[in-house]
Amino acid sequence: MVEEAHYKIGFADRNQWEDAMSLAWKTFLEFEAEDYSLEGIRSFEDFITDTGLKRMFLVGAYQMITACRDGKMVGMITLRNEMHISLLFVDKEYHRQGIGRTLIEHMAAYVRDELGKSRITVNASPYGVPFYHRVGFRDLGTERCQDGIIYTPMEYLLKK
């Protein structure tokens, strides 16, 4: 675990799964659900409650890094397929404090240094696109919609 500006950043342990998915759901509803159809909202809920996804996390095939402050999870990022950010959420009270950027930096370092990859990708929600642009991601195409989920495919090239 690394201390950064009053919060701890580190890989999640088994007991943090439920807190992380609760944070993702709560933040999704606050900031993103209004952009989605009912199908998209259900697709997102199905994804974060999927038992297969949790099993992948428990066996180490789905990495998660968290940001905690005073014992409370305030941010989380997950990685699938060794280079794709599938979830990144920061509690509303902690927006614009650098937590999202720090989570990306830690995950990018892991992907580069431990997995040997040269880039990370994300399917950014409409709400997230400006944030991802600010931290250095570039669009790989135009906005798309699949299963009611609206996203823009993006990538971030990792510095050696």
Beta strands, then each sheet from edge to edge (+ up, - down):
strand 1: 2-4
strand 2: 7-11
strand 3: 63-69
strand 4: 72-80
strand 5: 84-90
strand 6: 119-124
strand 7: 138-139
strand 8: 144-146
strand 9: 149-157
sheet 1: 1+ 2- 3+ 4- 5+ 6+ 9- 7+
sheet 2: 1+ 2- 3+ 4- 5+ 6+ 9- 8+
end
